[in-house]
Amino acid sequence: MTKSKRTKAERPLPATPRETFTTALGKPVDSAEARTVIDVLGGAHEIRPLKPSVARYDPDTARTVAWDFPSAPPANRWTATHLGVQDDTIVWITLASALVDGVTGDRAVFLRLSDDDEEVFRPQGPDWNWAPGIIRRGTAHLLDLDVGQGHWDGNYKFPLTPRQAENLQADLLLYREVWDGLVRICQSRRFFDDPTTLPGDAQAVIDARCGRG
């Protein structure tokens, strides 16, 4: 009896030092560091767009696509080994533990660029529990909102123009109106039926209350 040959996709991939994957973060997908990681993961990949979920929304995540590697071991039961690519740059990597030297068990390995969010404003006081904060990410402003969804808490970040951020900080009644309007959208049947409606609906509320400029 002869042993059947294993195909390339079936062969276990060799474990690689964590630094090999870490150095690809923040690099363009055509860089030498990124190409090394892509080759380690088997080379072939499938691209799928990410969509807003009913538990999370971030405009940067919505602009990210996942490069799934079907020949690599899955990172865990819920997600395949993949790269997160935004504007042709690797912003996060999810790996099976078998792919990383020194990692044991079924734990996935998550590597992400720091988003460097800086909170610049949050209303204070007992009447403002769970109030959203205004954060700065680079030169952009975002409204950082936590919303109870029953069995979990959802987190949503909505873009603000500098003028909108300024108006919200100057008028707490306006802040409350925007907050209440966004919570209703995040808990609406429309959003749960189709999460892709969230960005447009939220932007409409923010623009209606705070102006477009």
C-alpha positions as CSV (number, residue, x, y, z in Angstrom):
1,M,0.0,0.0,0.0
2,T,1.4,3.4,-0.9
3,K,0.8,6.5,1.2
4,S,-1.3,9.2,-0.5
5,K,0.5,12.5,-1.0
6,R,-0.8,15.5,0.9
7,T,-1.6,18.5,-1.2
8,K,0.0,21.8,-0.4
9,A,-3.2,23.1,1.1
10,E,-3.3,20.1,3.5
11,R,0.3,20.3,4.7
12,P,0.7,21.9,8.1
13,L,2.3,25.3,7.8
14,P,5.5,25.9,9.8
15,A,5.3,28.1,12.9
16,T,6.9,31.5,12.4
17,P,8.3,34.0,15.0
18,R,5.7,36.6,16.1
19,E,8.0,39.4,14.9
20,T,7.6,38.2,11.3
21,F,3.9,39.0,11.5
22,T,4.2,42.1,13.7
23,T,6.6,43.8,11.2
24,A,3.9,43.6,8.5
25,L,1.5,45.8,10.5
26,G,1.2,49.2,9.0
27,K,2.9,48.1,5.8
28,P,1.4,48.2,2.3
29,V,0.3,44.8,1.0
30,D,3.0,44.9,-1.7
31,S,5.8,45.5,0.7
32,A,8.5,42.9,1.4
33,E,7.2,42.4,5.0
34,A,3.6,41.9,3.9
35,R,4.6,39.5,1.0
36,T,6.6,37.4,3.5
37,V,3.5,37.0,5.7
38,I,1.2,36.3,2.7
39,D,3.7,33.6,1.6
40,V,3.8,32.1,5.1
41,L,0.0,31.9,5.1
42,G,0.0,29.9,1.8
43,G,-0.1,32.7,-0.7
44,A,-3.7,32.2,-2.1
45,H,-6.3,34.4,-0.5
46,E,-9.9,35.5,-0.9
47,I,-11.0,39.1,-0.3
48,R,-14.3,39.9,1.5
49,P,-15.6,43.3,2.6
50,L,-16.4,43.8,6.3
51,K,-19.8,45.2,7.2
52,P,-21.2,47.0,10.3
53,S,-22.4,44.5,12.9
54,V,-25.2,44.8,15.4
55,A,-22.7,45.0,18.2
56,R,-19.9,47.2,16.7
57,Y,-19.5,50.0,14.2
58,D,-16.4,52.0,13.4
59,P,-16.0,53.9,10.1
60,D,-12.4,52.7,9.8
61,T,-13.5,49.1,10.2
62,A,-16.2,49.6,7.6
63,R,-13.5,50.6,5.1
64,T,-11.4,47.5,5.9
65,V,-11.5,44.2,3.9
66,A,-10.4,40.8,5.1
67,W,-7.9,38.7,3.2
68,D,-8.9,35.1,4.1
69,F,-6.3,32.4,3.6
70,P,-8.2,29.1,2.9
71,S,-5.0,26.9,3.1
72,A,-4.0,28.2,6.5
73,P,-5.3,26.7,9.7
74,P,-8.4,28.5,11.0
75,A,-7.6,30.8,14.0
76,N,-10.6,29.5,15.9
77,R,-14.1,28.2,15.4
78,W,-15.5,31.5,14.3
79,T,-13.0,33.1,12.0
80,A,-10.3,32.0,9.5
81,T,-6.8,33.2,9.5
82,H,-6.8,36.6,7.8
83,L,-5.3,40.0,7.4
84,G,-7.3,43.2,7.8
85,V,-6.4,45.5,4.9
86,Q,-7.4,49.2,4.8
87,D,-6.3,51.5,2.1
88,D,-3.9,48.8,0.9
89,T,-2.3,48.7,4.3
90,I,-2.3,45.9,6.8
91,V,-4.0,47.1,10.0
92,W,-4.7,43.8,11.8
93,I,-3.7,40.2,11.6
94,T,-5.6,37.2,13.1
95,L,-3.6,33.9,13.2
96,A,-4.1,30.3,14.3
97,S,-1.9,29.5,17.3
98,A,-0.1,26.8,15.2
99,L,1.3,29.5,13.0
100,V,3.2,31.4,15.7
101,D,6.2,30.0,17.5
102,G,5.7,29.7,21.3
103,V,1.9,29.8,21.2
104,T,0.0,26.7,22.3
105,G,-3.6,25.6,22.5
106,D,-6.5,26.8,20.3
107,R,-6.1,30.5,21.1
108,A,-6.1,32.8,18.2
109,V,-3.3,35.4,18.0
110,F,-4.6,39.0,17.4
111,L,-2.2,41.7,16.2
112,R,-3.5,45.2,15.6
113,L,-2.3,48.7,14.9
114,S,-3.0,51.1,17.8
115,D,-5.8,53.5,16.8
116,D,-4.4,56.1,19.2
117,D,-7.9,57.4,20.1
118,E,-7.7,60.3,22.5
119,E,-10.8,61.3,24.4
120,V,-11.3,65.1,24.2
121,F,-14.7,65.5,25.8
122,R,-17.3,63.6,27.8
123,P,-20.2,65.2,29.8
124,Q,-19.7,64.6,33.6
125,G,-22.2,64.1,36.4
126,P,-24.9,61.6,37.6
127,D,-27.3,62.5,34.8
128,W,-24.7,61.6,32.2
129,N,-24.0,57.9,32.9
130,W,-23.2,56.1,29.6
131,A,-22.9,59.5,27.8
132,P,-20.9,59.2,24.6
133,G,-17.5,60.8,24.4
134,I,-15.9,62.8,21.7
135,I,-12.6,61.3,20.6
136,R,-9.8,62.4,18.3
137,R,-8.2,59.9,16.0
138,G,-5.4,61.6,14.0
139,T,-7.1,64.8,12.7
140,A,-10.6,63.2,12.7
141,H,-13.3,63.5,15.5
142,L,-15.6,60.7,16.4
143,L,-18.6,60.3,18.7
144,D,-17.9,57.2,20.8
145,L,-21.2,55.7,21.9
146,D,-21.9,52.6,24.1
147,V,-25.4,51.2,23.8
148,G,-26.9,48.4,25.9
149,Q,-28.3,45.7,23.5
150,G,-29.8,43.3,26.0
151,H,-27.3,40.4,26.4
152,W,-24.3,42.6,25.3
153,D,-23.2,46.2,25.1
154,G,-22.7,47.6,21.6
155,N,-20.0,50.2,20.8
156,Y,-20.4,52.6,17.9
157,K,-18.2,55.4,16.6
158,F,-19.7,58.0,14.3
159,P,-17.7,60.6,12.4
160,L,-18.0,64.3,13.3
161,T,-16.8,67.4,11.6
162,P,-14.8,69.8,13.7
163,R,-17.8,72.2,13.7
164,Q,-20.1,69.4,14.9
165,A,-17.8,68.4,17.7
166,E,-17.6,72.1,18.7
167,N,-21.4,72.5,18.7
168,L,-21.9,69.4,20.8
169,Q,-19.4,70.6,23.4
170,A,-21.0,74.0,23.6
171,D,-24.7,72.9,24.0
172,L,-25.4,69.9,26.4
173,L,-29.1,70.0,25.4
174,L,-28.0,69.4,21.8
175,Y,-25.7,66.7,23.0
176,R,-28.6,64.9,24.7
177,E,-30.8,65.1,21.6
178,V,-28.1,63.6,19.4
179,W,-27.3,60.9,22.0
180,D,-31.0,59.9,22.3
181,G,-31.5,59.9,18.5
182,L,-28.4,57.7,18.0
183,V,-29.5,55.2,20.7
184,R,-32.9,54.8,19.0
185,I,-31.2,54.1,15.7
186,C,-28.8,51.5,17.3
187,Q,-31.6,49.7,19.0
188,S,-34.0,49.9,16.0
189,R,-35.5,46.9,14.2
190,R,-34.3,48.5,10.9
191,F,-30.7,48.3,12.1
192,F,-31.0,44.7,13.4
193,D,-32.6,43.6,10.1
194,D,-29.9,45.4,8.0
195,P,-26.8,46.7,9.9
196,T,-25.6,48.5,6.7
197,T,-28.3,51.1,7.3
198,L,-26.6,52.4,10.4
199,P,-23.9,54.8,9.0
200,G,-26.4,56.7,6.8
201,D,-29.2,56.9,9.4
202,A,-26.7,58.1,12.1
203,Q,-25.2,60.7,9.8
204,A,-28.6,62.0,9.0
205,V,-29.4,62.5,12.8
206,I,-26.0,64.2,13.4
207,D,-26.4,66.5,10.4
208,A,-30.0,67.4,11.2
209,R,-29.1,68.4,14.8
210,C,-25.6,69.8,14.4
211,G,-25.5,71.0,10.8
212,R,-23.4,69.7,8.0
213,G,-20.4,72.0,8.3
